[in-house]
Amino acid sequence: MPETIPADSVGLVTPITLHIDSPLLLDCGRSLPSYNLIYETYGELNSDASNAVLICHALSGDHHAAGYHSMEDKKPGWWDSAIGPDKAIDTNHLFVVSMNNLGGCKGSTGPTSINPETGKRYGPDFPIVTVPDWVNSQAVLADELNIQQWAAVVGGSLGAMQAMQWAISLPDRIKHALIIASAPKLSAQNIAFNEVARTAIKSDPNFHEGYYSEHDTLPRQGLGLARMLGHITYLSDEAMGAKFGRELRNETLNYDYGVEFQIESYLRYQSINFVERFDANTYLLMTKALDYFDPAKEFNDDLAATVASIEAKSLVISFTSDWRFSPERSQEIVDALLSAGKEVTYAEIEANQGHDAFLMPIPRYIEIMTIYMKQVIADSELS
Amino acid sequence: MPETIPADSVGLVTPITLHIDSPLLLDCGRSLPSYNLIYETYGELNSDASNAVLICHALSGDHHAAGYHSMEDKKPGWWDSAIGPDKAIDTNHLFVVSMNNLGGCKGSTGPTSINPETGKRYGPDFPIVTVPDWVNSQAVLADELNIQQWAAVVGGSLGAMQAMQWAISLPDRIKHALIIASAPKLSAQNIAFNEVARTAIKSDPNFHEGYYSEHDTLPRQGLGLARMLGHITYLSDEAMGAKFGRELRNETLNYDYGVEFQIESYLRYQSINFVERFDANTYLLMTKALDYFDPAKEFNDDLAATVASIEAKSLVISFTSDWRFSPERSQEIVDALLSAGKEVTYAEIEANQGHDAFLMPIPRYIEIMTIYMKQVIADSELS
């Protein structure tokens, strides 16, 4: 816990819940008649509302991106290394908005919320939401905050897909897109890993077709397995090797089916920890949103045509050891933007942390983002 | 089913079961008081027993490497593309031996066998066996067949680890080692994937701590999950992309948690298919044998020192798209052999099939093996 809040922190923050009473039509054809969006803001919105930055979270993220909820918090928000006064996303100049996505489990309406039509939790009946649906819901929030145009929309991984979708769907409402550690669509291998995770959750006998809360239980084993597997794909072989190698948990081998190696112990810990803080139906939904993301599908798989409508400038960043969304996948986005005559900056960061690198304060990464965000600030002051 | 047996097939083969009544001491400290080894042979042993080749199988392989068990067989043995008259491992010249490993589930003593001490199946009480244990049991078979020295020991993946171990442990009993698609030890990531597979099996409510046969059930879900995950690691992203891409199962998206993409359907099929033909306790045991394999451990992690005792010549082969045991891992073996002054040939095969490439008739791969095996035949005729 921070005895005192660090000087470069956004400090103590309080999430705000916005209730929306008009329906949101979703890609799946269903609508949410009403819903809550929980969000946090850091910094001050300027008088012409030109300095607002939207942070989009990835699979297991939420609205708490920076600062602390209380003096008892052990850790700040998930991207505190990038957001704060004098940090890359500088809250001395920018008004940062971070929202929990619909379908989430941290306060925005999702499977754990009460379905107003039944008086019971949605559970598995919560509709599948897509990246374009999230963009639409984020636009509702922007409207409520009187933000006509984002100075930037920023995200990593699934968050970057939202930044890309903003630029494609609502070109006049976004000046810059920061697309970090992402891909224009999932590969068969990416989908395959998601399907294993989903199968693990769904085959847990405590899953009860998603109605586990009505059975007062949780599919801990299945969700834990999904998290273990996810964790392997977020890290690189190299990073795991550097951190754990073949280190044993005890001095000698046991020759049994218990834990022998530290990496096994670490994965078990990660899985137990995650199960307590995340909802299995939300996990399923997030993996589906990933699978479905494919903006070029409507454009005959022509990514350059897909991004032709974009007005925003883009910064695309990838990490050398990211094998979930490798640099080649980011380069597909860059190539499409260039083909379409768009302004794009690309940086491939040497990093051994795998996909998770996008969450880490890697000097060259933070430096590039800082320089780019200075341009975002300058552009926001022009308008 | 083959209406007629192809001319380049070893033809109809019948497995042979050898019962050994003297105990085998295992690495774990326990012994098997007696055990069965099931094996097949192809070709004829020459008069001085100098033309014998041992084929070692990988995780889910068995003794049926080539030919057909009956005219009704739909498929030949698992490595029929490499073993037969005029094939790379040429049965016109060589006597090929292929054994199901101890701990397996296809006829050699393993978890599904009856424990003579209890009259019940071993199940989870079957001792964990290691790669060195397998080499020792294969040496018992060699003794029975009066084979003092193998012309070659050949394997891919976990099979290659056995070939390597033969060369290290029993240097005067092996002339050539063919080490294909392998690694000198598992990385933390390799172990992590194995641990997810094991956790899936062990957390299946039908696992019953491994005593599922006593409950007349099978941990289908868990073993199926393990297989799905294994399958992803055996294929490359590229191969999956080429085979399935983002192809949908139906024409339109369902926006539900069922199968949307062909890759999901394929993985489900693979998993259902596997569960019917493989034992979960054997799967656990095989993954442990992989985890434990680390011959350099006794040599202070010095792989060159580990291979210093080797008298065999080696052929090491890797495949460009194999990310389970990448070419870099094979190069570690090559570097160690070269440092130790051993004779080694190395080939990195351009192939997009991932780890599974070692099972496939890729022209350059088969050609290199064929050329190398001609030297093995020549060397065997010299002795």
Boltz contact constraints between the chains, C-beta under 6 A:
constraints:
  - contact:
      token1: [A, 28]
      token2: [B, 255]
      max_distance: 6.0
  - contact:
      token1: [A, 128]
      token2: [B, 255]
      max_distance: 6.0
  - contact:
      token1: [A, 187]
      token2: [B, 237]
      max_distance: 6.0
  - contact:
      token1: [A, 187]
      token2: [B, 241]
      max_distance: 6.0
  - contact:
      token1: [A, 188]
      token2: [B, 240]
      max_distance: 6.0
  - contact:
      token1: [A, 188]
      token2: [B, 241]
      max_distance: 6.0
  - contact:
      token1: [A, 188]
      token2: [B, 244]
      max_distance: 6.0
  - contact:
      token1: [A, 188]
      token2: [B, 245]
      max_distance: 6.0
  - contact:
      token1: [A, 188]
      token2: [B, 263]
      max_distance: 6.0
  - contact:
      token1: [A, 189]
      token2: [B, 237]
      max_distance: 6.0
  - contact:
      token1: [A, 189]
      token2: [B, 240]
      max_distance: 6.0
  - contact:
      token1: [A, 191]
      token2: [B, 261]
      max_distance: 6.0
  - contact:
      token1: [A, 191]
      token2: [B, 263]
      max_distance: 6.0
  - contact:
      token1: [A, 192]
      token2: [B, 232]
      max_distance: 6.0
  - contact:
      token1: [A, 192]
      token2: [B, 263]
      max_distance: 6.0
  - contact:
      token1: [A, 192]
      token2: [B, 267]
      max_distance: 6.0
  - contact:
      token1: [A, 195]
      token2: [B, 264]
      max_distance: 6.0
  - contact:
      token1: [A, 195]
      token2: [B, 267]
      max_distance: 6.0
  - contact:
      token1: [A, 196]
      token2: [B, 228]
      max_distance: 6.0
  - contact:
      token1: [A, 196]
      token2: [B, 229]
      max_distance: 6.0
  - contact:
      token1: [A, 199]
      token2: [B, 225]
      max_distance: 6.0
  - contact:
      token1: [A, 200]
      token2: [B, 225]
      max_distance: 6.0
  - contact:
      token1: [A, 203]
      token2: [B, 221]
      max_distance: 6.0
  - contact:
      token1: [A, 205]
      token2: [B, 205]
      max_distance: 6.0
  - contact:
      token1: [A, 221]
      token2: [B, 203]
      max_distance: 6.0
  - contact:
      token1: [A, 225]
      token2: [B, 199]
      max_distance: 6.0
  - contact:
      token1: [A, 225]
      token2: [B, 200]
      max_distance: 6.0
  - contact:
      token1: [A, 228]
      token2: [B, 196]
      max_distance: 6.0
  - contact:
      token1: [A, 229]
      token2: [B, 196]
      max_distance: 6.0
  - contact:
      token1: [A, 232]
      token2: [B, 192]
      max_distance: 6.0
  - contact:
      token1: [A, 237]
      token2: [B, 187]
      max_distance: 6.0
  - contact:
      token1: [A, 237]
      token2: [B, 189]
      max_distance: 6.0
  - contact:
      token1: [A, 240]
      token2: [B, 188]
      max_distance: 6.0
  - contact:
      token1: [A, 240]
      token2: [B, 189]
      max_distance: 6.0
  - contact:
      token1: [A, 241]
      token2: [B, 187]
      max_distance: 6.0
  - contact:
      token1: [A, 241]
      token2: [B, 188]
      max_distance: 6.0
  - contact:
      token1: [A, 244]
      token2: [B, 188]
      max_distance: 6.0
  - contact:
      token1: [A, 245]
      token2: [B, 188]
      max_distance: 6.0
  - contact:
      token1: [A, 255]
      token2: [B, 28]
      max_distance: 6.0
  - contact:
      token1: [A, 255]
      token2: [B, 128]
      max_distance: 6.0
  - contact:
      token1: [A, 257]
      token2: [B, 284]
      max_distance: 6.0
  - contact:
      token1: [A, 261]
      token2: [B, 191]
      max_distance: 6.0
  - contact:
      token1: [A, 263]
      token2: [B, 188]
      max_distance: 6.0
  - contact:
      token1: [A, 263]
      token2: [B, 191]
      max_distance: 6.0
  - contact:
      token1: [A, 263]
      token2: [B, 192]
      max_distance: 6.0
  - contact:
      token1: [A, 264]
      token2: [B, 195]
      max_distance: 6.0
  - contact:
      token1: [A, 267]
      token2: [B, 192]
      max_distance: 6.0
  - contact:
      token1: [A, 267]
      token2: [B, 195]
      max_distance: 6.0
  - contact:
      token1: [A, 284]
      token2: [B, 257]
      max_distance: 6.0
